Amino acid sequence: MKKIENKFTVSRETIARLKVYEESLKDWQTRMNLVSSSSLDNAWQRHFEDSVQLLDLLPSGARTLYDFGTGAGFPGMVLAIMAQELLPELKVTLVESTTKKTLYLKHVAELTGAKVTIINDRIENLKPAKVDVITSRALASLDKLLNYSKPLCRPDTVLIFPKGQSHQAEIAEAKKNWSFDIEIYASRSSNEGAILLITNLKPKQKYSNHGQRTRITNTIKE
């Protein structure tokens, strides 16, 4: 909790909402598989701090954020709760195909007052829209995430994907099919994790790979 309070200037009410969320996660986990049971004892770091760190990477002026395969709401619901105080103009949409999980998301939104739109459907069925930011955590390989994201991307759309220790292999595989600019940030919540920030997404079958660049950053900017 202290990491969030020290990094972001938010009220006690916002932190209290996150704690209520954490308590509900542990309660509902006894009835449905929302997250890995082994992560519950360290849920604050594994899920909440892991989600909050993405705030630093949101582009200035972002108005719309879609979180694909949000599951129990990570990172999208956490970002929505934080954004109510820090980025009130940001509209967060949570996309989840499992109906039982969307029932939990609605419960969390009611408990915390989070202003979110919840879509109970597959990503492939989303109506066409151009959004500012797309996030996704532990859903699919990078190549698949880029395929899911492309219909919702403008040239300046920012894709933010937390990944594990195999992220370099996923990047190499994705580059076979896609041209993109990428920045790689070290995760604050996992020694092996990384956060991929991708812009300028283009499919290679239609576009050349000119101008692709990679910049590796050791940590998220303070």
N, C-alpha and C positions, 0 to 999 in steps of 0.2 A: 504493500500500500504506500509506503514512504516514497518509493521510486516515482510513483505517479504524482503524489503530492509535491515532491521536490522539483520535478521536471515541469509540471504544468500548474499554472495559477488557477485553480478551480476551487469552488466553494466546498464546504463540508457536505452540503446537500448532494453534490455530484458524486463525491466519493461514497456517500451513504447509498446512493442508487446502485452503484457498482457492487457494493457489499450485499445489498438485497438480491441482486442478480446472482452473485456467487452462491448465496444461501439457497436460492431457488434451484440452481443447477444441481447442487448436491441432493436436494430433496427429490427432484424429478428423475435424477439418475437412478434412483432405486426402483423406478417404474418403467423407464425406457432408456435405451442406450443412446445417450446424447454425445458423450465424449469417452475417451479411453478411461476405464475405471482406475487405472494406475496413475492417472494424472490428477485425480480429485484431491489427493492430499496436498498437492502443490498447485492447485487450480489458479490461484491468484497470479503466480508467475507464468505458468504454462499457457494460460488462456487470456487473462486480462492484461497483464503487462505486455505480453506478446502482441496483443491487438492494439493497445494504446500507442505503441511506438510508431505505428504507421501514420499517426497524426503529423509527424514532422515532415513526411514526404508528400502530403497533399499539396497540390499546386495552389498558389494564391488565387483567390477568386473562384475556386471550384464551387459549383452549385448543385451538381448531381453526382451521386455515387451509387453504383450497383455492386453488391456483394454476391458473387456466384457461389452456389452450394453452401450457403451460410451455416447449415447444420444447427447448432445450438446458439448461433449468433456471433460467431467469431470469424473475422474481426468486425463485421458490419454493425451489430447491435451495440457493441462497446463504443465504436466510433460515433454512432448516433447519440448515445448518452453524453459523451464528452462534447460533441458538437453543439448540443443545445446551449451550452454556456460559452464555448469558445468560437464556434462557427455556426451561428444560428441560421445563416442563409443556406447551409448545406442540407439537401434532401437525400436521405438514404433509402435505398430500395434493397430489400433482402430477397434473394431468389432461392427457393428450396423446394425440391420435388416431393419430399416425404411429408405427407399430410400430418402425421403425428408430431413431427418436429415444428411444423408451422403453428400447431396449437400451442406448443411451448413458447414459441417466439411471440405469439399474441399475448400470452400470459405475462411474459417478461415486459413487453411494451406497456401493459396495463399497470404492472407493479411499479415500474420506474418512470412512467410518463414519457417514454422515448417516442419521438415522432418519426415513425418509420412506415414505409409501404412494404407489405409482405406479399410476395407472389408465390403461390403454391403451384408450380409448374416446372417443366424441364427448361433448361436454358435455351435449347433449340427452338422452343415455341414462343419465345419472347417477341412482343411486337417491336417493329423497327423503331429505334430511338438512337439519338446520338448523345452520349453522356461524357462527362468530364473525367470521371475516375472509375475504374473497375478494379475491384479487389477479389481475391479468392485465396483460401487457405486450406491446404490438405485435401484438395478436390481431385486434381488430375495432373498429368504431366504438363510441362510448359507448352509443348506443341499443341496439345488439346485445348489448353486454356486460351492460347492465341486464336485457335480456330473458333472457339466459342465467342471470343471478344470481338473479332473483326466486324461483324454486322452492326455493332454498337459503337464503333470507333469513328471519330473524326481524326484529321491529321494530328491534332494536338491532344487527343485523349491520352491520359496517363494510366498505365496498367501497373498495379502494385501487388506482387505475389510473394509472400513469405515461402521459403523453400528450405529443405534440409541439406544434409551433407552432399547429396548427389546433384546439387544445382548446376555445377559445371557441365556434367554429362547431359543434363536436360537442355541446357543452353546450346550445346553442340548439336544435339539432335534437332532442336527447333530451327536452328540456322539452315538446315537442309531445305526447309520449306518456306522460311520467312526471312524478310529483311527488317531489321529494327535497330534502334539505338538502345543501349542498356547501361544502367548504372547498378552496381552491386554493393549493397550495404551490409555490414556485419550486424547480425541480430544482437540485441541487448539481452534477450531472454534465453538464448541458446548458444553454447560455444560452437556448435557445428552448423547453426542455421545462418541463412542469408536472406536478405530482402531484395528482390529484383524489381527495379523500376524501369519500365519499358515505354518508349515513345516511338512515333514514326513507323508504326507497324504496316508492313506491306507484304502481300504474298509474292513469293519469288516467281511463280509461274506467269505473273503479269508485270512484274517490276524487276529491274536489275537490282543488284546488291550494292550499288555505288553509295558511298557515304556512310556505310555501316560502321559504327564505332562502339567500343566498349571502354568504360571507365570504371575502375574498381576503387571503392572508397572503404576505408577500414571501419568507419563508424558513421552513424547518422550524425548529421551536423547538429551541434548544440545551438 
